[in-house]
Amino acid sequence: MLSRVANSLYWLSRYLERAENLARIVNVSSYASLDAGGDEYVWRPALLATCSEEIFEKAQEEESGTLDVGRFITFSNSNPDSIAACIGHARENARMVRDQISEEMWLEINSFHLFMRSRDARELFSRQPEALYREVIKFCLLYEGLIEATILHDEGWQFIQVGKFLERSDKTSRILDMLTYHDSIDRNQLVSVLRSCSGFAAFRTEFRGDVMTENVVSFLLFSQTFPRSIRFCLRQLDSVLHKISGMPSGSFANEGERLTGSILAQMNFSNAHSVWEVGLHSYIDDLQGQLNQIGQKVFETYVLLPSEVRNVVRVDSLQMQWQQQQ
Protein backbone atom coordinates (compact mmCIF):
# COMPACT_ATOMS: atom_id res chain seq x y z
CA MET A 1 0.00 0.00 0.00
CA LEU A 2 1.23 3.53 -0.77
CA SER A 3 2.30 5.44 2.31
CA ARG A 4 0.10 8.43 1.42
CA VAL A 5 -2.95 6.15 1.22
CA ALA A 6 -2.16 4.58 4.60
CA ASN A 7 -1.64 8.06 6.05
CA SER A 8 -4.99 9.38 4.75
CA LEU A 9 -6.97 6.35 5.94
CA TYR A 10 -5.30 6.58 9.34
CA TRP A 11 -6.17 10.27 9.79
CA LEU A 12 -9.67 9.87 8.35
CA SER A 13 -10.35 7.45 11.19
CA ARG A 14 -8.60 9.49 13.88
CA TYR A 15 -10.43 12.71 13.05
CA LEU A 16 -13.83 11.01 13.06
CA GLU A 17 -13.09 9.37 16.41
CA ARG A 18 -11.91 12.74 17.73
CA ALA A 19 -15.09 14.50 16.58
CA GLU A 20 -17.27 11.88 18.25
CA ASN A 21 -15.41 12.09 21.55
CA LEU A 22 -15.45 15.90 21.52
CA ALA A 23 -19.21 15.81 20.96
CA ARG A 24 -19.64 13.54 23.99
CA ILE A 25 -17.36 15.67 26.18
CA VAL A 26 -19.00 18.99 25.38
CA ASN A 27 -22.53 17.57 25.58
CA VAL A 28 -21.95 16.14 29.06
CA SER A 29 -20.15 19.32 30.17
CA SER A 30 -23.07 21.46 29.01
CA TYR A 31 -25.46 19.47 31.21
CA ALA A 32 -23.02 19.75 34.13
CA SER A 33 -22.87 23.52 33.58
CA LEU A 34 -26.66 23.76 33.72
CA ASP A 35 -26.71 21.75 36.96
CA ALA A 36 -24.09 24.12 38.38
CA GLY A 37 -26.15 27.19 37.49
CA GLY A 38 -24.06 28.15 34.47
CA ASP A 39 -20.76 28.17 36.38
CA GLU A 40 -17.97 28.61 33.78
CA TYR A 41 -15.53 26.70 36.01
CA VAL A 42 -17.34 23.50 35.04
CA TRP A 43 -15.95 23.91 31.51
CA ARG A 44 -12.31 24.15 32.59
CA PRO A 45 -11.67 20.36 32.73
CA ALA A 46 -13.05 20.04 29.19
CA LEU A 47 -10.65 22.72 27.92
CA LEU A 48 -7.70 21.17 29.73
CA ALA A 49 -8.58 17.68 28.49
CA THR A 50 -8.61 18.93 24.90
CA CYS A 51 -5.43 21.02 25.38
CA SER A 52 -7.24 24.14 24.17
CA GLU A 53 -7.32 26.43 27.21
CA GLU A 54 -4.78 28.92 25.82
CA ILE A 55 -6.36 28.91 22.36
CA PHE A 56 -9.78 29.55 23.92
CA GLU A 57 -8.48 32.51 25.95
CA LYS A 58 -6.99 34.10 22.82
CA ALA A 59 -10.16 33.46 20.82
CA GLN A 60 -12.28 34.95 23.61
CA GLU A 61 -10.13 38.10 23.64
CA GLU A 62 -10.54 38.45 19.87
CA GLU A 63 -14.32 38.23 20.23
CA SER A 64 -14.47 40.59 23.24
CA GLY A 65 -15.43 37.85 25.71
CA THR A 66 -18.60 36.81 23.87
CA LEU A 67 -17.35 33.34 22.86
CA ASP A 68 -18.59 30.47 25.05
CA VAL A 69 -16.76 27.16 25.43
CA GLY A 70 -19.45 25.06 23.75
CA ARG A 71 -19.42 27.11 20.56
CA PHE A 72 -15.60 27.25 20.64
CA ILE A 73 -15.25 23.45 20.75
CA THR A 74 -18.02 22.96 18.20
CA PHE A 75 -17.56 25.61 15.50
CA SER A 76 -14.88 28.20 16.21
CA ASN A 77 -12.49 28.92 13.34
CA SER A 78 -9.89 29.81 15.99
CA ASN A 79 -9.92 26.21 17.22
CA PRO A 80 -8.03 23.86 14.86
CA ASP A 81 -9.56 20.89 16.68
CA SER A 82 -13.19 21.98 16.75
CA ILE A 83 -15.81 19.35 15.89
CA ALA A 84 -16.52 21.07 12.56
CA ALA A 85 -12.78 21.21 11.78
CA CYS A 86 -12.33 17.51 12.59
CA ILE A 87 -15.19 16.59 10.24
CA GLY A 88 -13.61 18.81 7.58
CA HIS A 89 -10.19 17.18 8.00
CA ALA A 90 -11.75 13.71 7.86
CA ARG A 91 -13.60 14.64 4.66
CA GLU A 92 -10.39 15.96 3.07
CA ASN A 93 -8.56 12.72 3.86
CA ALA A 94 -11.49 10.75 2.43
CA ARG A 95 -11.34 12.85 -0.75
CA MET A 96 -7.66 11.96 -1.17
CA VAL A 97 -8.42 8.23 -1.12
CA ARG A 98 -11.82 8.06 -2.85
CA ASP A 99 -10.68 5.01 -4.81
CA GLN A 100 -9.99 3.18 -1.53
CA ILE A 101 -13.34 3.82 0.18
CA SER A 102 -16.90 2.92 -0.77
CA GLU A 103 -19.36 5.25 -2.47
CA GLU A 104 -21.57 5.16 0.64
CA MET A 105 -18.66 6.30 2.81
CA TRP A 106 -17.88 9.24 0.54
CA LEU A 107 -21.50 10.37 0.18
CA GLU A 108 -22.12 10.28 3.95
CA ILE A 109 -18.99 12.18 4.97
CA ASN A 110 -19.38 14.77 2.24
CA SER A 111 -23.03 15.32 3.15
CA PHE A 112 -22.30 15.70 6.86
CA HIS A 113 -19.36 18.02 6.18
CA LEU A 114 -21.66 20.30 4.17
CA PHE A 115 -24.25 20.18 6.98
CA MET A 116 -21.67 21.23 9.60
CA ARG A 117 -20.72 24.20 7.43
CA SER A 118 -24.33 25.23 6.86
CA ARG A 119 -26.53 27.76 8.62
CA ASP A 120 -28.86 24.90 9.62
CA ALA A 121 -26.20 23.40 11.88
CA ARG A 122 -25.56 26.70 13.65
CA GLU A 123 -29.27 27.37 14.07
CA LEU A 124 -29.73 23.89 15.53
CA PHE A 125 -26.84 24.57 17.92
CA SER A 126 -28.42 27.85 19.02
CA ARG A 127 -31.83 26.26 19.63
CA GLN A 128 -30.85 22.83 20.96
CA PRO A 129 -27.10 22.12 21.19
CA GLU A 130 -27.61 18.60 22.53
CA ALA A 131 -29.52 17.73 19.34
CA LEU A 132 -26.53 18.76 17.24
CA TYR A 133 -24.17 16.63 19.36
CA ARG A 134 -26.51 13.68 18.95
CA GLU A 135 -26.32 14.17 15.18
CA VAL A 136 -22.50 14.21 15.30
CA ILE A 137 -22.36 11.05 17.42
CA LYS A 138 -24.97 9.32 15.26
CA PHE A 139 -23.05 10.17 12.09
CA CYS A 140 -19.74 8.89 13.50
CA LEU A 141 -21.35 5.61 14.59
CA LEU A 142 -23.04 5.26 11.21
CA TYR A 143 -19.74 5.88 9.47
CA GLU A 144 -18.00 3.27 11.60
CA GLY A 145 -20.69 0.82 10.50
CA LEU A 146 -20.10 1.72 6.84
CA ILE A 147 -16.38 1.08 7.29
CA GLU A 148 -17.12 -2.34 8.73
CA ALA A 149 -19.70 -3.30 6.11
CA THR A 150 -18.74 -1.70 2.78
CA ILE A 151 -14.96 -2.02 2.24
CA LEU A 152 -12.52 -4.91 2.15
CA HIS A 153 -10.96 -5.80 5.49
CA ASP A 154 -7.50 -5.56 3.97
CA GLU A 155 -4.43 -3.48 4.81
CA GLY A 156 -6.31 -0.20 4.27
CA TRP A 157 -9.01 -1.23 6.74
CA GLN A 158 -6.27 -2.15 9.22
CA PHE A 159 -4.78 1.35 9.08
CA ILE A 160 -8.27 2.72 9.75
CA GLN A 161 -8.39 0.53 12.86
CA VAL A 162 -4.97 1.75 14.00
CA GLY A 163 -6.18 5.35 13.84
CA LYS A 164 -9.46 4.55 15.58
CA PHE A 165 -8.05 2.67 18.54
CA LEU A 166 -5.09 4.98 19.06
CA GLU A 167 -7.34 8.04 19.09
CA ARG A 168 -9.96 6.33 21.25
CA SER A 169 -7.44 5.27 23.90
CA ASP A 170 -5.99 8.79 23.96
CA LYS A 171 -9.40 10.42 24.37
CA THR A 172 -10.50 7.97 27.08
CA SER A 173 -7.35 8.84 29.02
CA ARG A 174 -8.07 12.57 28.66
CA ILE A 175 -11.69 12.15 29.75
CA LEU A 176 -10.54 10.20 32.80
CA ASP A 177 -7.93 12.87 33.52
CA MET A 178 -10.75 15.43 33.85
CA LEU A 179 -11.33 14.02 37.33
CA THR A 180 -7.92 15.26 38.47
CA TYR A 181 -8.84 18.90 37.84
CA HIS A 182 -11.43 18.87 40.65
CA ASP A 183 -10.50 19.58 44.26
CA SER A 184 -12.75 16.75 45.37
CA ILE A 185 -14.46 14.08 43.28
CA ASP A 186 -18.18 13.51 43.79
CA ARG A 187 -20.61 11.05 42.24
CA ASN A 188 -21.89 13.52 39.63
CA GLN A 189 -18.39 14.04 38.26
CA LEU A 190 -17.81 10.29 38.06
CA VAL A 191 -21.11 9.80 36.21
CA SER A 192 -20.19 12.63 33.81
CA VAL A 193 -16.90 10.94 32.97
CA LEU A 194 -18.66 7.63 32.33
CA ARG A 195 -21.29 9.31 30.15
CA SER A 196 -18.54 11.10 28.19
CA CYS A 197 -17.33 7.62 27.22
CA SER A 198 -20.89 6.27 26.74
CA GLY A 199 -20.01 3.80 29.45
CA PHE A 200 -22.50 4.36 32.25
CA ALA A 201 -24.76 1.40 31.40
CA ALA A 202 -21.78 -0.89 30.76
CA PHE A 203 -20.21 0.22 34.06
CA ARG A 204 -23.37 -0.64 36.01
CA THR A 205 -23.33 -4.08 34.39
CA GLU A 206 -19.70 -4.75 35.33
CA PHE A 207 -19.80 -3.06 38.76
CA ARG A 208 -23.10 -3.72 40.48
CA GLY A 209 -22.31 -1.46 43.42
CA ASP A 210 -22.28 2.31 43.76
CA VAL A 211 -20.27 4.58 41.45
CA MET A 212 -16.91 5.03 43.20
CA THR A 213 -13.67 6.59 41.99
CA GLU A 214 -11.63 3.39 42.20
CA ASN A 215 -14.22 1.43 40.22
CA VAL A 216 -14.52 4.09 37.51
CA VAL A 217 -10.74 4.29 37.12
CA SER A 218 -10.48 0.51 36.99
CA PHE A 219 -13.29 0.29 34.43
CA LEU A 220 -11.98 2.92 32.00
CA LEU A 221 -8.36 1.83 32.27
CA PHE A 222 -8.43 -1.94 32.69
CA SER A 223 -11.78 -3.38 31.55
CA GLN A 224 -11.25 -6.26 29.13
CA THR A 225 -14.73 -6.10 27.60
CA PHE A 226 -15.70 -2.40 27.42
CA PRO A 227 -14.74 -1.22 23.89
CA ARG A 228 -13.61 2.22 25.04
CA SER A 229 -11.38 1.14 27.91
CA ILE A 230 -7.70 1.81 27.30
CA ARG A 231 -6.74 -1.81 27.84
CA PHE A 232 -9.30 -3.02 25.29
CA CYS A 233 -8.14 -0.41 22.73
CA LEU A 234 -4.48 -1.31 23.18
CA ARG A 235 -5.25 -5.02 22.75
CA GLN A 236 -7.03 -4.28 19.47
CA LEU A 237 -4.24 -1.93 18.38
CA ASP A 238 -1.60 -4.57 19.12
CA SER A 239 -3.52 -7.16 17.08
CA VAL A 240 -3.95 -4.86 14.05
CA LEU A 241 -0.30 -3.75 14.03
CA HIS A 242 0.79 -7.38 13.96
CA LYS A 243 -1.58 -8.09 11.07
CA ILE A 244 -0.06 -5.21 9.10
CA SER A 245 3.53 -6.34 9.66
CA GLY A 246 2.74 -10.07 9.45
CA MET A 247 4.63 -10.79 12.67
CA PRO A 248 3.19 -13.35 15.11
CA SER A 249 1.82 -12.12 18.42
CA GLY A 250 4.45 -11.92 21.14
CA SER A 251 7.17 -10.61 18.83
CA PHE A 252 7.66 -7.28 17.09
CA ALA A 253 8.88 -6.01 13.73
CA ASN A 254 9.10 -2.30 14.52
CA GLU A 255 9.19 0.13 17.42
CA GLY A 256 5.46 0.86 17.26
CA GLU A 257 4.65 -2.80 17.88
CA ARG A 258 7.21 -3.04 20.66
CA LEU A 259 5.83 0.01 22.49
CA THR A 260 2.22 -1.17 22.13
CA GLY A 261 3.07 -4.63 23.43
CA SER A 262 5.04 -3.14 26.32
CA ILE A 263 2.21 -0.83 27.45
CA LEU A 264 -0.35 -3.63 27.06
CA ALA A 265 1.78 -5.98 29.18
CA GLN A 266 2.05 -3.31 31.89
CA MET A 267 -1.73 -2.86 31.90
CA ASN A 268 -2.33 -6.61 31.99
CA PHE A 269 -0.40 -6.80 35.25
CA SER A 270 -1.68 -3.56 36.82
CA ASN A 271 -4.81 -2.50 38.66
CA ALA A 272 -6.30 0.59 40.28
CA HIS A 273 -3.94 0.24 43.27
CA SER A 274 -0.97 0.61 40.92
CA VAL A 275 -2.48 3.86 39.66
CA TRP A 276 -2.93 5.33 43.14
CA GLU A 277 0.70 4.56 44.00
CA VAL A 278 1.94 7.02 41.37
CA GLY A 279 -1.13 9.28 41.31
CA LEU A 280 -3.92 9.32 38.73
CA HIS A 281 -2.72 12.41 36.84
CA SER A 282 0.91 11.24 36.72
CA TYR A 283 -0.15 7.78 35.54
CA ILE A 284 -2.36 9.19 32.76
CA ASP A 285 0.23 11.80 31.77
CA ASP A 286 2.84 9.07 31.30
CA LEU A 287 0.33 6.92 29.41
CA GLN A 288 -0.52 9.75 27.02
CA GLY A 289 3.17 10.29 26.32
CA GLN A 290 3.55 6.62 25.42
CA LEU A 291 0.48 6.73 23.16
CA ASN A 292 1.99 9.71 21.33
CA GLN A 293 5.21 7.73 20.90
CA ILE A 294 3.27 4.85 19.34
CA GLY A 295 1.69 7.25 16.86
CA GLN A 296 5.10 8.72 16.03
CA LYS A 297 6.65 5.27 15.49
CA VAL A 298 3.76 4.20 13.25
CA PHE A 299 4.43 7.33 11.19
CA GLU A 300 8.17 6.63 10.99
CA THR A 301 7.60 3.00 10.00
CA TYR A 302 4.84 3.31 7.42
CA VAL A 303 4.80 6.94 6.21
CA LEU A 304 8.19 8.59 6.76
CA LEU A 305 10.60 6.07 5.24
CA PRO A 306 9.00 5.80 1.77
CA SER A 307 8.99 9.61 1.60
CA GLU A 308 12.62 9.80 2.70
CA VAL A 309 13.68 7.98 -0.45
CA ARG A 310 11.90 10.60 -2.58
CA ASN A 311 12.65 13.90 -0.91
CA VAL A 312 14.26 14.86 2.40
CA VAL A 313 12.47 18.23 2.53
CA ARG A 314 9.13 16.51 2.10
CA VAL A 315 9.97 14.32 5.12
CA ASP A 316 10.48 17.34 7.39
CA SER A 317 7.13 18.89 6.43
CA LEU A 318 5.32 15.56 6.78
CA GLN A 319 6.78 14.96 10.22
CA MET A 320 5.79 18.44 11.44
CA GLN A 321 2.26 18.04 10.04
CA TRP A 322 1.89 14.60 11.70
CA GLN A 323 3.01 15.91 15.10
CA GLN A 324 0.65 18.91 14.91
CA GLN A 325 -2.31 16.68 14.05
CA GLN A 326 -1.47 14.24 16.82
Secondary structure, DSSP 8 states (H G I E B T S, - for coil): --HHHHHHHHHHHHHHHHHHHHHHHHHHHHHHHHHTTS-GGGGHHHHHHTT-HHHHHHHHHHTTT---HHHHHHT-TT-TT-HHHHHHHHHHHHHHTGGGS-HHHHHHHHHHHHHHTSHHHHHHHHH-HHHHHHHHHHHHHHHHHHHHHHS-SSHHHHHHHHHHHHHHHHHHHHHHHGGGGSSS--HHHHHHHHHHTT-HHHHHHH--S---HHHHHHHHHH-SS-TTSHHHHHHHHHHHHHHHHT--TT--SSHHHHHHHHHHHHHHT--HHHHHHH-HHHHHHHHHHHHHHHHHHHHIIIIIHHHHHH-HHHHHHHHHHHHHH-
